[in-house]
Amino acid sequence: MDIQNSKIQLVKMILNIENDKFIQKITDFIKTEKDDFWNELNASEQKEILQGIEDLDKGKKIAYSDFLKKIS
């Protein structure tokens, strides 16, 4: 199935939802995602966070206690 068909199927599924509480939860989630703090960060801050995540994924980390020793 290509992406366009997937989108159409998704929209059809959404249109068929009858549960108002579920729709409200989805709406609230989308609003929360749009108001996410990430969008308030500047490009440099976002880059630093992404670099930190990449470092962690590569196993580059230190123990919290060692971190506390470094900054005190």
C-alpha positions in Angstrom: 0.0 0.0 0.0 1.5 3.4 -0.9 1.5 6.4 1.4 -1.6 8.1 -0.2 -3.7 5.0 0.2 -2.5 4.7 3.8 -3.5 8.3 4.5 -7.0 7.7 2.9 -7.5 4.6 5.0 -6.4 6.5 8.2 -8.9 9.4 7.4 -11.7 6.8 6.8 -10.9 5.2 10.2 -11.0 8.6 12.0 -14.3 9.5 10.3 -15.9 6.3 11.5 -15.0 6.8 15.2 -18.1 7.3 17.2 -16.6 7.5 20.7 -16.6 11.2 21.6 -14.2 10.7 24.6 -11.7 9.0 22.3 -11.9 11.9 19.8 -11.4 14.4 22.7 -8.3 12.5 23.9 -6.8 12.5 20.4 -7.6 16.2 20.0 -6.0 17.0 23.4 -2.9 14.9 22.5 -2.5 16.8 19.2 -2.8 20.2 21.0 -0.2 19.1 23.6 2.2 18.0 20.9 1.9 21.4 19.1 2.5 23.2 22.4 5.5 21.0 23.2 8.5 22.9 24.7 10.7 21.7 21.8 9.2 24.4 19.6 10.2 27.0 22.1 13.9 26.0 22.0 16.3 27.8 19.6 18.2 25.8 17.0 21.4 25.7 19.2 19.5 24.2 22.1 17.7 21.6 19.9 21.1 20.7 18.4 22.6 20.2 21.8 19.8 17.9 22.9 19.9 15.9 19.7 23.7 15.5 20.2 23.1 14.3 23.7 20.6 11.7 22.6 23.0 10.6 19.8 25.9 10.2 22.4 23.6 8.1 24.7 22.6 5.9 21.8 26.3 5.3 21.1 26.9 4.4 24.7 28.7 7.6 25.6 27.5 8.3 29.1 28.7 8.7 32.7 27.2 7.8 36.0 25.0 10.4 37.6 27.2 10.5 40.7 30.2 11.2 38.5 28.3 14.0 36.8 27.5 15.5 40.1 31.2 15.4 41.1 32.1 17.2 37.8 29.7 20.1 38.3 30.3 20.7 42.0 
